[in-house]
Amino acid sequence: MRDWAVLDPALEPIIDKVLAGRRLSVEDGLVLYRSPDLLTVGRLADLVNRRLNGDYAYFIENMYINPTNVCEASCAFCGFKRKPGEEGAYTMMPEDVLQYVRERMNPNIREFHIVGGHNPLVPFDYYVDIVRTLKTHYPSVTIKAYTAAEIVFFSKLSGRPVEDVLKILIDAGLETLPGGGAEILSERYRRKMSPDKATVDEWLSVHRTAHRLGLKTHATMLYGSPIETLEERLEHMRLIRELQDETGGFLVFIPLAMQPRSVTAGIKKRTSAFDDLRTIAVARLMLDNVPHIKSYWINIGTQLAQLSLTFGASDLHGTLVEERISHAVGALTQTALTRDELVWLIQGAGKIPVERDTFYNVIRIYGPDGPSASNRPAPSSPEPVESQGPAASASSARRMA
């Protein structure tokens, strides 16, 4: 007999599937989204996360870099972009980017996360030079640069195939792609919300090509618009899951709560805490082949991100140093966190903080005595509390029964 009550009988078949380690369908996902029993949905997601990651929760010391906000695209949800010549428009030259980094750099930064506008006033070489300049001066820092939508833009800007664009960037120092530009992978949605950016097939094709070239990449979903449907969110997850079945190239899935166009926007303009937690949990349950679900504290806040670590999330992202894009459209959170703050948040959720690099290699595991505790040596990767596979499912089922 279970030691917890299930308030929604519609969840029973899904519980049986999860305990048996079987894949959920889009229809199952709709049941999870519509169920009034959010705590059971969260508990199931936590079970799956513990199978994959034990009690470990990850973070990275990273720096966000936005070289330009000039953009030819017209996305309905964006407050970051500026038209050429518009007040507030900027384009940092490679030496400016280097100076920006020097002023904010510390020895613990392990990743540069680089995204920006689709600026047609500079050549493709400009974007390559930014990667090359940073990699030359900071060879030990991982370059995570340019969304799939940006890669498609570079292909059109340069007249080169996507594969050649990626190879040139890789030669310059690119090591992984961020997950942005996915928005909702639905052509109906994209025609209304981001008509000038990569299509669904183009976004998926960029990541497929990157995986074939040896890159591990990231995937996002921007949810909470007035127009997307739950079915479209779940189709988005299904497409990510199918590509992961094909390539195995995604490291993590990041649900991104859409921000209003103004910091002063009322509460009705923001996603609800229930939707944020549920979307993280549903993502963990649907994306059975993606190792990590990231809780993006910039968009949902630090306290809700902390709670999400018991709703299927295994990653709190990073320190960032200075986030601009979400804050340009009304994010109310800090623009950065310290390492100690991230450790404190993770330990407060009853999890074990693991500082990682971009590829989830362990840098150090933090002890139980607070942020200032000394670190014990880390293994090459944390040993999960439960191993994956059918045996783990059966073991979990016995404990839950």
N, C-alpha and C positions, 0 to 999 in steps of 0.2 A: 504494500500500500504506500502511496506517495506521502511524503511528509509536507506537502503543500497542496492547496486546493486549486483546481482549475475551474474558473468561473464561467468559461465559455466552452460549451460542449463541441463547438465547431473546431476547436483546436486539437481535439483528441487524435484525429488521424495524422495531423502534422507532428504532434508529439511522438507518435509511434514511428514516423519516418525519421525524425531527428535522432531518436534513441537507437534506431537501427542503422544510422549512417547513410540513409538514402537521400537522393537529390530531391529538392522541392521544385514544384512546377510554378509557373506564373500564377495559376489559379490558387495554389497554396499561398503565394505571396499576397494575393488579394485578401485572403482570409486573415492573414497576419496583420495587414494594414487596417482592416475593418474591425478587428476584434476589440471588444471593450476591455479585455483582460490584458492590459499592457504589461503587467508584471510577469505573467507567464511567458509572453513573447520575449521579454528581456531575459528571463531565466533560461529559456531555451538558447538564446544567442550567447549568453554567458557560458553555458555548457559547451557549445561548439568552440567558442574562443579558448576555453580552458583545455580542450582536446588539442588544439593547435599550438597554444602558447603558454600553457600552464598559468602561473600567477604573475608572469612577467608583463610589464607594460613599458613601451619603448619611447624614447625621445632622442632628438639630435640637436647639437649646437650648430645653427645654420644662419645664413644671412640672405635676406631678400634683396634683389637688385632689379630695378625697373629702369632700363636705359633710356626709354622714350615713352611718352604718353600720346604722341601723335599717332593717329590711327585712321585708316580709311574705312573701317567697318562701322556699322551703325547698330550696335546691340542695345536692345531695349532696357537691359538691366545694368548697363555700365555707366558709372559716373567718373571713371578714371580718364577716359580718352579725351583728347582735344583735337580739334581740326588744325591743319597747318595755319599758323599765324594767329590763332585764337589766344586770348589771354590765358596764361598758365601753361601753355604748350612748352615742352622742353625736349631736347635730344642731347644726351650726354655722349661726347666723343669717347673713344676708348681710354684716353688719358684721364678724362673726367671720371669715368667709372673706376679707374684704378685709384684715383685720389679719394673718391667716395669710400672705397673699401679700406684704404689705409687709415682713414679717420675713424673707422668703426671696428677694425679687425682686432681679434684677440686670438691667442694661440690655440684655443679650444674649438674654433670654427672649423667644421669639417665639410661644409657644403655651401656652395653658392647657388641659390635658387633664382634663376634669371628668366623673367617674362616681361613683356611690354606690349606696346601698341604695334599695329601693322603699319609701319611708317613707310610710305612709298617715296619719300623724298631723299632717302639714303639708299645706296646699293646693297645688294646681298653681302658684299665684302665687309660692309660695316658690321653686320651681325657676326660674321666669322671673326673679325678682328677683336671684337669684345671677348669672345671665348678664348682666342689665342693669347691675348694680352693677359687675361687673368690666370690662365694656366701656366704661362711663362713665369709670372711673378709669384704664383702660389701653387706650385706643382703638386703639393700633397692634398689640396682641397678639391673635392669632387665638383665637377661642373654639371649641374642639373639645369638645362637651359632649353627654352623655347617649346611651347605647346605644339601639339599636332596641327592646330589651326595656324600657328605661326609658320610651321614647316611648309604647309600648303601655300601660304602667302609667299614664302621665300621661293618656292618652286615657280610660281607665276611671275614673281619679280625678276628672277634670274633667267627664266626660260629653260631651267634644268629640271630633269625628272626628280621626284622626291628622293629616290635612292641616292642619286648623285649629291643632292643637297645634304643628306644625312652623312654621306661618306666624307664630304668636305668638312663638315662640322666636327665629325669624329676625329679626323686628322688634325684639326685645330685644338682638340682637347675635350670635346663633348663626351660625357660618360653616361648620361641618362636623360630621359625626357620627363618633364613634369606632366601631370594628368589633365591640365586645363584645356579649355576649348571644347570639351565634350558637351557641356551644358546638359540638355536632354537629347539622347540619341534617337530623335524622332524628326522626320522631315517636316511634318505638320508644324511641330513646335519651332523648328529652326527657321522656317519660312516667315514666321511672325516675330520671333525674338532675336534671331541672329542671321539675317538673310545673306550677309556678305561674307560669312565665314565658311570654313570647311563643311562639306556635307557629311552625313553619317558615314557613308562608305569611305570618304576621304580620310576622316578622323581614324577610323578603324584601320585603313590601309597604311597610314603612317606608322601606327604602332606595330602592325604586322611586319612591316618592312624593317623597323628598328629592331624588333625581336630577331628577325632573320639575320641581321647584321651583328647580333651579339649583345645588344643593349637590353637591360632590364628597365622597365618603365613604370609609370604610375597612371592611375585612372581616377577620374572624378565624376561626380554627378551634381549639377547645380539644380537644387529642388526648391520649391516654394513659390513658383510664379503663379499668377492668376489663371494661367491657361493650361498647364500640364495636367495630365490625368494620372491616377495611380497606375493604370495599365501601362502608360508610357514610362513611368519610373521603372516598373518591373521589366519591361522590354529592354530598357537601357541596361539593367543588370544582366538580363539574359544574354545580350550581345557581348558584354564584357566577359561573361562566363564562357561563352562559346569560343571567343578568341583565346581565352586562357587555356581552354582544353586543347586548342590547336597549337599554341606556341609556348605556354608556360612562362610568358615574359613579364607578367604584371607582378610587382612587388606588393602593392597595397591599393585599396580602393578608398577614396575619400569623398564622403557625402558633404556637399557644401551648401549650407543654408543661404538662400538668396537674401541679400540685404536691401533695405529700402533705398530710395534715391536721396534721402536726407537724414542727417543725424537726428533731426528733430521729429522725424516721422513717428506717428503714434504706434502703440503696441499692435494694433490690428494690421499694420503693414509688415510685421515680422512673422517668421515661422514660430509656431508654438513649441514649448519645451516638450510636449507630448509627441509632436511630429518629429522633432529632432531626435529624441531617444528612439522612437519607433523606427525611423528610417535607418539609423545606425544598426539597430537590432535586425531588421529585415535584411539589410545588406549582408550582415554576417551569416544569416541563415541561408540566403539565396546564393551567395558567392562562396560555395564550398571549396573551390579550388584556388582562391586567392588567400595568401597567408595572413594578411593583416587588413583590418579596417581602422582607418585613422579618424580620430575625433578632432575636428579643426576648431580649436578653441577661439581662434580669431573671430569666427562667425557665430558661435553659439555661447561663448563665454566660458570662463575657466571653471566655474562651479558645475555647470551642466556637463562640460567635458569630463570633469572628474567623475561625475555620476555615470557617464556613459561607459566608463571602464568596467562597470558591472552589467552593461547592456550589449556587450559584444565587441567593443573597441579594444584594441591592443596597442594603440599608439597615440600619443598626445602631440605629435608633430615636433615643433622645435622652438628655439629661442627667437628666431627671425631677425632680431636687431631693429628692423624698421619695416613694417608691412604697410603698403600704400593702397593697393587696389580695393580690398574690401572696405577699408576705412574711407575711401573716396565715395563710397555709396552707402555710408551710414552705419558701419560697424561701430559699436559702442565700447569695444574692448581695448585693452592696451595694445600698443603697436609692437611690443616685445615682452618676453618673460626671461628671467634668469634661469640658469641651471638649477639653483637651489629651489626656486619656486616650482619648477616642473617636478623635481624630486619630491617636494612637499605634497603637491597635488596627488601624485601617484601613490605615495605611502599613505596618504589620507584615505584613499579608496581601498586600502588593504592589499595593494599590489606591490610587486618588487620592481623598483625602477631600474631600467637597463638603458644606459647611454649607448647609442648605436652610431654606425656610419650610415651612409645613404642606402647601402645594400643589406642592412640589418645584421652586419657583423658587429659583435659585441665589443665595445670599448671598455666599459666597466659596469659592474653590478653594484648597486648601492645597498649598504647595510640598513638595519631596522631602526637606527638610533637618530634619525632625523637628517636634515640636509647637510649638516656639518660632520656627519659620521665619516670615518675613514672607509675607503673602498676595499673590498676584498678582491683578490685576483679573479678575473672573469675567464670562464672557459671560452673556447672558440665560438660556441653558441650555447644558449641556455638549454638544459635538458628539460623537455616538457614534463609536466606532472603526469600527463597521460600520453602514451604513444598514439600515433594516428593509425587508422585502419579498423577493420572489423572487430579485432579483439578489444580495442579501446572502446568501441561503441557498445559492445556487450558488457564490458566492465562498468561503463557509465550507466547502462540500463539497469544493471543490478543494484547500483547505489541509489538510483532514482526511484526504483520500484518500491 
